[in-house]
Amino acid sequence: MEVPRDADRRDTDRRRAALVIGGGISGLAAAIRIRALDSSVTVTIIEATAELGGKIAGEMVDGCVIDGGADVCIGEKLRTTHLFAALNLDARAIRANPDGLPTYELLDGSLQRMPTTFHGELLTFPTGVREIVSVACSNLAGVAVLPSVAAVAIERDGSNWRVRCSDGTDLTSDVVIVTTPATASAALFAGIAPDSASRLGELEYPSTTTVTMAWRVTDVPRPLDATGYLVADPAARVSACTWTSAKNPAHSPLDVALLRCFIRDETDDPAALMRREVAAVLGITAPPILTRVYRWPSAIPLYTSTHNETVRELSRQLIANPGLFVAGSAFHGVGIPDCIHSGERAATDAVSYLLSRQTEEAA
């Protein structure tokens, strides 16, 4: 679909346009929800990277499902999103930890069973959580996607908004939904809500690396009788180890043990670090039959005690800037369902604004 720009916009002035900045799950959910609520609105997503999906990443390797980021979603939350129904995800969903396995804690070098604290439903999918993104991308009818294009600035353009882009072009739109991480969002709001933008820009995103490895079951000297373990020592470089083939048994062949470690800080050789970890804790010394590494220099944001107030203040300031909305993990929760809900709320508000503006223009 051609994106209306500059002079071209004048010829399609009544075709209301929505621009979504950021192609993570929040942006995808927002775009799909806008089209569901009003198919006459043209929607464009711009994404700074070459691919959509943000931190929801993964792949299939030799029958093994590799999740680079989140590997499950809270079912109760995911099922209440519009996206779950719109994409018919119920037909694809798989219950994680179907055997009700416990989780261990590594404390003083020993694995100790933790008390069960979560009794809800965790969901995954045949090709991993990335499947949500894949299905969403196949349902972007009426949505233009501009990859490798970042928003540089947002400016008022009469009653509309003009977004200056990294490729030197400008996009003009009736509404703009910003779904980028905090630092990028803060830069975009610096000229609109400087105080809130400054506080938002201080939000920390600790780095995380996930390393997934697979072994033949015969190379693992102990049974994988849990979902994995958390590391009690906050200074330990490995914070957790998921026993994926036990937690999500549909994600690997029966004769393969699939494990994933979370590494807290940057390291030149995260695979070697995981090899040392599983050797020390699980006694696995055989070389893995596959290895995949996902580095996240800015992973999940850490909200401060004043974060909610910052978001509320930003929302108040955006009321004075009609047509501009925010969504995503920088604002309304870090879980995948939280991000979807956030994008859908922004989409609903955007469509309501467009309708009210159309009513005013017709009066």
C-alpha positions, 0 to 999 in steps of 0.5 A: 500500500502506498503511504500518503506523504506530503502533496499526495496526502492532499488528494486523499485528505478524507482517508484518515490515517494512523501512524504506529511508531514501533513494530513490536507486539504493542504496535502490531496489536494497535495496528490490527485493532484500528483496522478491526474498529474502522477499516476505512483508516489507513494504517502505517507501521514504521519499525527501526529494525529490519523485522517486526516483533521487537523482543519476541524472537525465536526459531526452529532448529532440528525440531527444537523450538528456540525462544529468544525472549519470553517462552510463555504467556499468562493465559488468563491475560492473553485470552482477554486480549482482542488479538487472541480472538482476532488471530484465533490463537486458541486453536494454536495455544499449547498449555505449558508445563502440562505435567505440573512440574515444580521449579527449583532454586539453586541455593548454596550449590544445591537444588531445592524445590520451591513452593508453588506460587503460580496456579494459573495457565501458561500458554505457548505455541507450536513454534514458540511465542514468536508464533504470535508475531508470525500470525499477526504479521499475516493479518496486516491487511490494509496496513503498510509496513516500513522496516528499517525506518526510525522516527526522529521527531514528532511535530504538529502540522496543523490539526495533524502530526508530522513525523520526521524519519531517519530515511529523510522522509516525513509522514503526516498522519491524523493520529500517531501511536508511539510504542517504542522503548523508553529512551526512544519515546523520551526523545520523541516527546522531548519537545511535547512533554519535556518533564515527563520525557526526561523522567521516562528517559531515566528508565533502566533496561538491564542487559540480558542474554539467553543461551539455548543448548540441546543434548541427547537425553543420554548425555544428561546424567540426572532427570529433568524433573522440573521446569528448571531453577532460579539462582538465589544469589543476586550476584551470580552471572546466570540468573536462571536455567529453564529445562525447556524440554520438561517445561514445554515437552512439545518443543523438542524431540523425545530424545533431546534435552533442551535447556536455556540459561539467562545471563545477567551481564554482557560476556564475550562467550555466553555459550561457554558460561552456560557450559560451565553452569550446567556442568557444575549444577547438572553434571552435563559435560558432553558437547551440545548438539545445538547452540543459539544465543540471543543478546538483549542489550536493553531487555525488560524495563525496571519500573521505579517507584515513581513510574506510574506517576510519570506515565499519568503525568505524560497522559495528562500532557498528551490530552493537550496534544490530541491525536498522540497516544502511547503504548508498550512496555515502557508504559503499561506493563512488561508482559506480552499480554500487557503490551497487547492490551496497551496497544489495543487501548491506544488503538481504541482511543485513537479511533474514538478521537478520529470519530469525534474529529470527523463529527466535529468537522461534519457539524 
